Amino acid sequence: MKTSDLKPDFSKFSCPLPLIHKGQIVLGHGSGGRMTKDLIESIFYRYFDNPYLRKGNDFAEFNNLDQKANMKWVVSTDAHIVKPIFFPGGDIGRLAISGTVNDISVSGGIPKFITASFILEEGLQLRDLEKIAISMSITAKEAGVEIIAGDTKVAEKGSADKVFISTTGIGILNQNTVIRGDQAKAGDSVIISGTIGDHGIAVLAARNELGFRTKVESDVAPLNILIQNVLKQNIEVHVMRDPTRGGVATTLNEIALQSKVTITLDETSMPIKQEVRSACEMLGFDPLYIANEGKVIIISPIIHAEDIIQILQDHPLGKDAKIIGEVSKADSTPRVIMKTKIGGTRIVDMLSGEMLPRIC
Amino acid sequence: MKTSDLKPDFSKFSCPLPLIHKGQIVLGHGSGGRMTKDLIESIFYRYFDNPYLRKGNDFAEFNNLDQKANMKWVVSTDAHIVKPIFFPGGDIGRLAISGTVNDISVSGGIPKFITASFILEEGLQLRDLEKIAISMSITAKEAGVEIIAGDTKVAEKGSADKVFISTTGIGILNQNTVIRGDQAKAGDSVIISGTIGDHGIAVLAARNELGFRTKVESDVAPLNILIQNVLKQNIEVHVMRDPTRGGVATTLNEIALQSKVTITLDETSMPIKQEVRSACEMLGFDPLYIANEGKVIIISPIIHAEDIIQILQDHPLGKDAKIIGEVSKADSTPRVIMKTKIGGTRIVDMLSGEMLPRIC
């Protein structure tokens, strides 16, 4: 077979995409919500189809070379395009390490190695790049991971925006660990490790898009030690996810769909900083949809819930941990429901369209 | 310890960077040549310092979990920002898979898994994204790798340029394999698997920057099968590298420096397509500095050279393979020298500054 036989003949392929938005990428495709899901399914799953991707997690697992070993590998990748590159509480470097460390950690895995590829815009201040590298180095040390390979490309001015960083994380995972989006069960409690919406509001504030001042800082942090504190107590954990783009609402909708359950949240127990609540009220945002970069959702049998809260609260990154809801059998459609403060209920849907572009 | 203690205090760090170019990133920092090397050493090596990175290869190795196993893992990462995204002979998707497959392959490793993260510009045609995904899928099948994890972000129009793709490859490598840039030895032959400069000239042509028409197609291709054909014959290979950004000249300079040897090239034996030669002459380019994306340089003891040429030529991707030079002891400074057609010699220096931005 000649290699030219393997080159694509695009005429043979039909276009399966719904011709929405005049067949163009719009910001909503990067929201992390329904449109992102549609894009991934209609293009990437379709052509890259394999059992690793089909699991629909933010990470993939592959076996150790020695099949008898009790550990396997777990890998995850993320592009980071946050704007601005420095914001209260963090920067794109801390975000790039934390985001990938957290994706590995919510699989139950222990992150070990990171690769980082940089796309730099011509004209970027070297001093800024240095600050970002320092921040990545410090965050990597905090998480106990090593940055073992990298790449740097430069795009001409106006073809990129200062710095984009893609990171890939590689970690180890016990063969018997089954912490996945499809494992939530009726009777489980839903726990969040702290206040929601901090990252999104801090980034908006840094862009001067709030129209007022706020003291909110991003929560961006590597969560692997906090998470391992829970797992090393041999506590039964069914699902873990970090509610980043699309916020708690979108993450819980994904879990409800994958596990085919109803998740009922209690509005009164949702931990939200007063500044975040105020900002959301003034802007008409729902904090449930605002991105977090240093929070984890843990879904576990109710008998473990108080133990988990205790362990989380013993660590500075988990001091505001709360039980925020419970899992029950789905009636007909899996969904997320909120019991409101005034005693009603409302459906909490997945984010559709884009609320806050370039948030991570 | 509070986590805030771990946040960077930039005031404590001095800026070690030479304040060239007014302290800004310029296109030359992405050339793959001397300026890229300076940037990596002054920022990334400085702050990410660890033994994996310090080896200075395009890949990093890490041990299997079972230390007694005879295989280890090898990982590599690359950002791809080629402009335009479609060019004669390939596209950014085929490039993103091939580039990473080839980086793993030149370690002597067998690539297994790829992760891909996409940065899309608002307004990108979905049809173009689909074509790219198809091309990635076909190239992955050709190379026998699976795309196991991914991420998609969208930047607002004008903040990126159509599509950027970062790929990370993971492969397996025999514990005893030592194919590295520092292994070239006096008496070795220098082999190239085919014609040089095709990719760079094809991309320039696609940008209409040549000022004339040419039929040159990019050589972009995954080389893992070609390379494994050589290695599975148990032929002693000292160095393998794919001469991408900065071309054959820059790659050989890196090898000469790492191995502390002199490499002498023979101009008459350098395989160059007539169209590439003509284009270079008209534009004043030296084809030795033009990027390749489907070529490998192999440095081996002279007694194996003819066998390697035979094996390479038996595969369509290696049909123009040639012995192009030899390795000798360095006098004082390691360098690359060219014996010219008219019988003289000239020094072939590393690329400094940028010749062709956005070439890969």
Interface residues (C-beta under 8 A of the other chain):
Chain A: K2 T3 S4 L6 K7 P8 F10 F13 C15 P16 L17 L19 G23 Q24 I25 V26 L27 G28 H29 G30 T36 L39 I40 I43 F44 R46 Y47 F48 N50 Y52 L53 D58 F59 A60 F62 N64 L65 D66 A69 M71 W73 V75 S76 T77 D78 A79 H80 I81 K83 R94 K112 F113 T115 A116 S117 F118 I119 L120 E121 E122 G123 L124 Q125 L126 R127 L129 E130 K131 A133 I134 S135 M136 S137 I138 T139 A140 K141 E142 E146 I147 I148 A149 G150 D151 T152 K153 V154 A155 E156 G158 S159 A160 D161 F164 S166 T168 I170 I172 A221 P316 L317 E354 P357 R358 C360
Chain B: K2 T3 S4 L6 K7 P8 F10 F13 C15 P16 L17 L19 G23 Q24 I25 V26 L27 G28 H29 G30 T36 L39 I40 I43 F44 R46 Y47 F48 N50 Y52 L53 D58 F59 A60 F62 N64 L65 D66 A69 M71 W73 V75 S76 T77 D78 A79 H80 I81 K83 R94 K112 F113 T115 A116 S117 F118 I119 L120 E121 E122 G123 L124 Q125 L126 R127 L129 E130 K131 A133 I134 S135 M136 S137 I138 T139 A140 K141 E142 E146 I147 I148 A149 G150 D151 T152 K153 V154 A155 E156 G158 S159 A160 D161 F164 S166 T168 I170 I172 A221 P316 L317 E354 P357 R358 C360
